[in-house]
Amino acid sequence: MKLRTLKAVIILGGLLLFVPLLGACSSGDDDSDDSTGGQAAQSAQAAPTASSSQPEVTTAPSAPSAVAAAQFAMEPESGMPQYGGILRLSQTEDPRSLNMLDNVSSTTGSTLQGVYDRLVNWKWEGGSSTWKEIAPGIAKSWDTTNGGLTWTFKLRNDVVFHDGTPLTSADVKATLDHYNEPPSDRRPPARSYVGNFVDTVDAPDPYTVVLNLGAPAAVLLQNLSAGWVNIVSKKDIDENGLDWFITNANGTGPYKWAADKWERGVSYELDRNDNYWQDGLPYLDGKSYTVISSSSLLQAAFETGKIDMVSSTAVGNIDDIVKKLGDQMRVVQGPGGSPGYALLNTKLAPFDDERVRQAVYLWLDRDALAAKTLQGEPGFVGSWFESNTFAGNYGTPLDELRKKDLAYAKDKTAARQKAMEILAAAGYDDLSQYKINVISRGNRPTGATTLGSQVIASQLQEMGFNVQFSALEQLAAVEKFKSGEGWHATHYTSSLPYPAPEAMLGRYLGSTGQRNYSGLVDTTIDDLSAKITAATNETDRRNYIVELEDYLSEGKNATFFMYFTGVRFLEQNWLHGRRFVSSWFAQYDERAWLDDRAPSR
């Protein structure tokens, strides 16, 4: 038997002492106070050596709580979880708004991931960063009746908002009603995950919520687990109004928004929620975010141990960091990623003509765009249903896609010749008469949206258009997208907090999609999307996906898929237990913990 395996067996054998404790604590009783028991356990453990690796464990350490013992059983190589310390993170900007009930950036989504809760979550798996199964959140159980049209959720009765107000079904109903039919001046991302599926919401008693669907939706639970579908307080909506949420956050999650620690443009923090409904969690005292827009400064902060974790896309090529730090850090890679696509404005000529859009679809070089924007990071050209990204292997693999769709061919000669033929037949002999404004959603020079928009501008210029490019601040660009004025094309990237294609269809391609800034209304896409969502067996679902993929390959749409980015994080070796399944969704920071080497302890 290998030495490492033998040690794990010894450790797990020692954990048998905690089995009765695990059963006793499952009802909500813990044998120690988290704020003191964790600290006592830390002082009882031997101080780690200066080595970059976790200290050798020869006997089972004391467990500060039942949840820590259970987590240790799943990943003993990390050591026993400890309480205390601040997880130090970074963002390229602070959240301009905290209002999840309106259009917000992924910065807000990732920040508030642990402040709010959802009805259900993806199950945390020790040592795993993959989509597996749905687990209870603030809903402890659920069932479906009426042929899949009625979903009944039973809520926990011990969930409390950070202001001390108990959570009830009234809060869930008020939140989902808003996501389902928001006021016309609000664009919550959760609209794509709720409004496209749920017709009405009932609250027959304080701890029961009933969702009534217009058609069966096999992916409803996945939708409700999405990082945007956070539950807020009905009292806050009724008494404070929607704009209150711009600078305030009152959730039920493991961390509380620390309003007094928000220095705009510099830093902000989250504090531990001592009344969190999951006994023994979180381990951390809180999380801090430093605003670092420069990739070189962020890299320096990570290399000098001032930041505990960074996204590989934020620091660029990670080879130098790996060479410099070696086993003092780890690279963690998971499924999913971020979609990158080209977006045309159909409200303005000439992109109001589907023949011009077809020509652009064929002309654009996806490989060149991906190479420029990814800059050596993991990623791949694909379709909206890329087979390696989702939990289910949907869509056509890239090698087959290159054969059946001329637009995806590496050699663009034939595709571009056909594009010119389409334009000539439609009477577009001189494209230079069209002044095309290509804008970027973001003005960071090394940002994917900026680089991608520059590539699209260059390729449209090569096509013959009179092109002007401008990089705008993110919110300014979004306002232009929403108005439909002053722009013709852009490159758009977005987080993918979802393991199945349905939400992307509703969000990006649907006629009323929250990110369908093209203005295109296409009933064929809407109808096929509805069939995919309502399919109750996998065969029908896959067939509809292929049918929609084939339709999109005609280029009549105005939102052309380009590539997926990969997902990688760099973590200091003193950080443990953190799991993710996309760039920010399901980060499970309530499970993250810091060992004695962490500077913030």
N, C-alpha and C positions, 0 to 999 in steps of 0.2 A: 504494500500500500504506500502511495506517495506520502511524503511528510506533510504536505499541505492538506491532503484529504484526511490524514490521521488527525491533524489538529482540528479540522472542522468537526470531525466526529466527537472528539473530546469536548469541544465547545458546546455542540448540540446536546451531548449527553448531560452536561451541566444544566442546560435549559429545562430539563425535565422537572427541575425544582419549581419552575414557574408555571407549569401547566395548570395546577389548581388556581393559581392567581389569575390566569387568563380567563378561566371560566367565571370566576367570581366577579371580575371587573367588566365583563361584557354587558352587564346591565347598567353600567354608568358609574360604579363605585371604584375609586382608585385608592391604592394603599398609601399614597404619598402625595403631598402637595407639589405640583409641577415646578413651582418657583423655588422650592427649597430642596425637594428630593433630588432634582437633577443636579443642583450645585453640590450636594453632599456626595453624590455618586462620583462627580468629577474629582473632588479632592481625595476620594478613597482610591482612585486609580493611580497607577504609577505614571509619573511624568514621562512623556514621550522623549525619545532621543532626538538628536538633531538630524537624523536621517530623513530623507525625503519621503520614505514609504511609511505606511502605517506600522506601529510597533507590533512585534510578535505577541500573540496571545496564546498562553499555554494553559490557562484555566478560565472557566467561564466567569466573566466579570459580573458584578452586581447590576441588576436591572433597575433603573430608576422608576420604571412604570411598566405596566402590562403591555402597552403598545410598543415600547422600546424593546421588550423581550421578544415580542412577535416579529418585529422588524429585524432584529438581530438573527432570529432563526432563519429568515429568508436570505440574508446576505451577511453571514458571520465574518467574511473576509474584511468587511469595512470596520468591524468593531461594534461595541455596544453604543447605540445612540446616546448622546449627551445633551443636556439642556443648557441653554445660554448662548450668548454671542449674537452678533448682528451680521446677517448676510449682506455683503457689500456688492452692489450691482451698479450698472451704468445705463444711461440712455443717451441717445444723440440729442434729445430735447426733452424738456419736461412736458407733462400732459397739459396742453393749453386749456383743456376742459376735462372735467371728471364725469360729464353727463352721459352715461350709458344709454339714456333715453333719447339721445339725439346722435347725429353723426359725429363720431370721434375717431381718432387715429389709433393705430395698433399700439402706440406708446401707452395710451390710456387703457387699452384692453389688457396689455401685459401687466401694467401696474396694478390694476384693480382685480386681477385674477384671484388673488387671495383675500380681497376685501369683501367680495360678495360670494354667494353660494348659488348653485343651480339645483333644480329638482333631482337630477341624476348626474353622475360623473363617470369618467372612464376609470376602471379599476386600477389602483396602484399595484404594480408587480415589482417585487424586489429584483434588482438586476436586469430589468427589462425596459426597453423604450419602444414598445410596439403597441399598436391598437389590439386590444384583446376582447374585453367584455365590459358591459355597462354595469355600474354598481350604484347602490343607493346614495343619494345626496341628502337634501332636506326632506325628500320623499323616501320613506323607509320601505315602501312596497308599492306595487302597481299591478293592474290587470286590464285586459282589454275584452270588450264584448261588442255585440251588435255588428259582427263581421268586420271588426277592426275599426269601426267608426267612433267608438266610445272608449276612452282611456280614463281609468279612475286611479288617482294617486292618493295614498295615505301618507300624511305628513307626520314627521316627528313632532312630539309635543314639548320638546325641551330646547327648541331653537330660539335664541334671543338676539335682537338687533343690538348693535354696538351702543345705542342710547338706552338700552334696557327694556325696550318694548318687545313683548313676545311675538314671534312670527306666527301667523295664522293663514288660513286659506284665502282670507280677504286680501292679504298682501300679494299672494301668488296670482290671484285673479286680476287685481288692479295692474300688476306688472305685465302679465301676458295680454291683457286687453289693450294696453298701450302698444306693445310690440305688434299686436295683431292689426290695429287700426290707429296708428299714431296721427296726431294733428298734421295738417298739410305742410306745416313749416318745420316738421321734425323728420329726421331720417335715421332712426336707430338701426344699426346693422342687424340686430336680432329680428327685424321685420322679415328678413329672408328665411330665417329658421323657424319662425312661428306663423307669420301671416300666410305663407304659401301652403300651409297644412291645416291649421286650426281654424274652424269657423267661429265657435263660441266657447266660453269658459264658464263653468258653474262652480259654486262653492256651497254645497248643500249643508255642510257643518264646518266648524272651525278647523278641522284637520283633514278634510276631504276636498280634493280638487278634481273636477271632471272636465276633460277636454273632448269636445265634439268636433269630429273631422268631417270634411266634405267628401273625402275619399280615403280609402285605406292608405296608410303610409308606413311601409316596413321600416323606414329609417327615422321614425318619430323620436325614439329615445336618443339616437345619435344627435338629432337636431337639438333636443333639449339640453344635451350635455355641452353644446358649443359655448365657447368662452364669452360670447356676447349675451347669452340668454341668462343674465343675472337677475336675481329677485331683489326688488327694492321694497321699501316700506310704503304702504298705502297712505299712512299718516303724513309722510314726507311729501308725497304727491299732492294730497288734499290741502294741507296746511301751508306748505312752503312754495308750491308751484314748481314747474319743470326747470326753470332757470336756477333754482336753488342748488341743483345738482352740478352746476358748472364748477363750483368751488367747494362742494361738500360731498361726502360719501358716507353713508350709514348702512352697512351691510351686516351679514351674519357670519362672515368668513373668519379664518384663523388670524387675520391681521386687521388692524384698525388704521384708517387714514389719520395721520398726525398733522392736522391743519396748522398747528403752531410751528411745525418744523419744515414748512414749505417755503424755500427761498427761490422764487421764480428764476428760471434760467440757470440755477446753480445746483440745487439739490433738494430732495424731499425724502420723507421717511414713512414707514409703516411700523406700528407698534404691535406687540403680541396681544391677542385677544384672550384674556384669562378665562372668559366665559364661553369659549368655543365648545360646540356640542360634541365634538369628537374627543373623548376623554384622553388625556395625555398628549394632545397635540395643540399647537405646534411645539417643536423643540426650541426654536429660535426665540430670542427676545424681541426680534424685529428685523426689518429689512431697510437698508438705506440705498438711495439712488443718487449717483453723482452725474450731472450732465456733462458729457464729454463728446463734443461733436467731431473732434479730430481723431482719425484712426491711429495716427502715430502716437498721440498722447494717451489714447486708450490702451494701445499695446504696451506703452511704457508703464502705465498704471498696473496692468496685469503682471508684467514681468517683475515689477518691484513689490508685488504682493499687496498692493493697495486695493485691488478689486479681486473678488473671489471667483467670478465667472464672467466670461464674455462670449458673445456669438462670433463665430469665425468670420461671418460676413462683415462684422463691424471693424475688424482689424485687418482685413485683407488676407493675403497669403500667409498661412500659419506655419510654413516650413521653418522659418527663422526662429519662431517662438519655440517650436518643438525642439529644435537643435540646441537652443540656449538653455531651456529649462529641463529638458529630458524627463526623467520620471518624477520630477517635482510637480508635474501637472498631468492631466489626462485629456484626451480628445474623445468626446462622446458624440455619437452619431445616431440619429433616429430616422424613422420614416417621415413621409410628408414633405413639406417644403412650401415654397411660395410660388404662385403662378405669375408669370410675366406675359403680358399680351399687348398687342397694338390696338389702339382704339381710334376709330374715325367718327367724326361728328356728322351725322346724317341730316342735321338741320341746316347745313350750309353746303352750297355747291362747291365742287362737283360731287361730293361724297353722298349727296342725296340720290345719286344715280347708282343703282346696284351694279351696273356694268363697270363703272369706274372702281367700285369696291372690289369686284371680282378681279380686275386687273391688278390692283394693289395687293390683294391676297396672294396672287401668283408671283408678283415681283419681289416682295419682301424676302430677305435672306435670313431665315431663322437661325442658322448655324452661326452666321457672322454676328447677329444680335446677341445670341447667348454667350459667345466667346468674349465679346466686349463687356457685357454686364457682369458675367460670373467672375471674370478675372482670376481664373484658376480654381475657384471654389467648386465644390461638387454641384452638379446639376445636369440637366439633360433636356434636349429638344423633345417635344411630344405634342399630344393633343389635349383637349380638355379632359379626357378620360385616361390619361397616361397610366399604363398598366402597372408600373412599379410604385405608384404613390398611394393609392387608396387601399383600404382594407377589403380586398375582394378581387383584385386584378381585373379591372374593367378596361374597355377600349382596345385599340389595336397597338401591338408592340411597334416600336419605332422602325425596325427594319422592314416590317410589312407596310407601315404607313408611308415610308419613302417610295415604295413601289406603286401603291395605289393612289397616292395623292401627289400630283406633279409639283405642288407648292413646297413639298418637303424634300424634294430631291436636292442632293448636295451640289450637283452641277445645275446652276440656275439658267443655263442657256435656253433650254426648251421652254421652261416656265415663263421666262421673260419675253420670249418670242410670242408665245400665246397671249400674254398680257397686252402686247402691242397690237396684236390682231384684233382683240376684243375692243380696244379703244378705237382703232381705225374704223371698224364696222359700226361703232356707235357715233362716229363723227367727231371724235376728239383727236384732231390732227395736231393741235398746238397746245400742249399743256402749260407752256410758259405764261399763258394769259391768266392762269389761276394762281393767285397769291395765297400760299398755304402757310398758316401759322402753326408751327409745331411747338407745343409748350411742355415743360417738365413739371411734374408734381413734386417739387422739392428742388432746392438750389445747391445741395451739397455736391461738389464737383465729382467726387468718387461714388456718389449714390447710384444705385441701379436704375432708378427712374430717370435721373439726369443722363447717364451714359446711354441708356436704351433709347431715350427720346432723341439724343444726338444722332444715333445710328439711323433711326427712322427718318429723321430730317435729311440725312445724307443720302439715304436710299431713294427717298421721294425726289430729291434734287436730281439724282442720276436718272430717275424715271422721266424727268422733263419739267416738273413743277417748279414754279418760282417760290422757293421756300425761305421762310424766316424762322429762326429758333430763339426761344427765350426760356430761361430757367426761373420759375416763380417759387416763392415761398409756398409751402404745402397748402395752407388754408386758402390763400389767394387763388391758387390753381383750381382747387375744388369748387370755389365759388364760380369760376368761369365754366367749369364742367357742368355745374348745375344750371347755369343760365343759358348754356348753349351758344354763347356769343364770344367772339374773339379768339377762337381756336378751331383748328381743323383736325389735328392728330396729336397723339401722345403715346408714350409707353407707360403702362401702368403695372405696378406690382402690388401684391396684397398678401397678407398672411392667409394661411389655409388652416383654419381651426376646425377641421372637419375631415373625417376619414372616408367619406363617400361623396359622389359627384353632385348629389341633389342640390345642396345649398349653393354650390357654384352656379348651377343652372339658373336658380332663382335670383341669385345676387348679381351675376354678371351678364347673363344672356336673356333673362326674362324681360318682357315688355315693360314691367313695372319694377324691375330689379333695382336694388339700392345702389349698385355700382354700374348700372347700365346707362352711363352718361352719353352714349351714342345717340339716344333719342329714337332708336329704331324700334318699331312695333312689328314683330314677326309672329303671327299666330301659329305658324308651323312649328317654330321653336317652342312656343308656349304649350301647344298641344302634346308634342312629344315629351316635353319635360313633365307634364302632368301624368302621362302614361308611365314614365319611368318611376315616378314617385309612388303611383298607386299600384304598381305591379306587386302582386302577392307571392310570386314565385321567381326564383333567380333566372330561369330560362327566359321568361318574358322580359324581365328587367334588362338582361344583357342584350336581347334582340332590339329593344327600343333604344338602348344606348348606341348600338352600332348604327341604327337607322339615323339617329340624330347626328352622330359623327360623320356619316356619309353626307348628310344634308349640309352640315357646316363646311365640308370640304368643297362645296360649290362656290364659296366665297361671297355669297349674297349678304351675309351677316356683316356687322361693322365692328365686331370684337374678335380679333384674330389671335388665337393662342400661339405663343412662341416657345416657351420653355418653362421648366420647373427648376427652382433652386433646390439644393439639398439643405439639410439641417445639421449643423455641427456646433457644439459648444466646447469651449476650453474651460476646464475647471481646475482650480488649485487642489492639490491632493488632500488638503485638510477639510474639504467639502464632501459630504456623503449624503446618500439618500435622495438626491434630487433626480427626478425623472421627468421626461417630457415626451410628447408624441407629435409635436410640431413646433414651429418657431416660437410660439408663446402659449399655445393652448395646452391645458393640463400639465402645468409645471410641477404641481404637487409640492410646493415649497413648505407646506405644513409638515412634510416628511423629511425635509432637508435638515441636516445638523452639522455642526462644526466640532472637530476634535481639538485637543489642547494646543495644537500648533497654530491655530487660527489667530491672527493678530487682534481680532475684535473680541476675543474672549477675556 
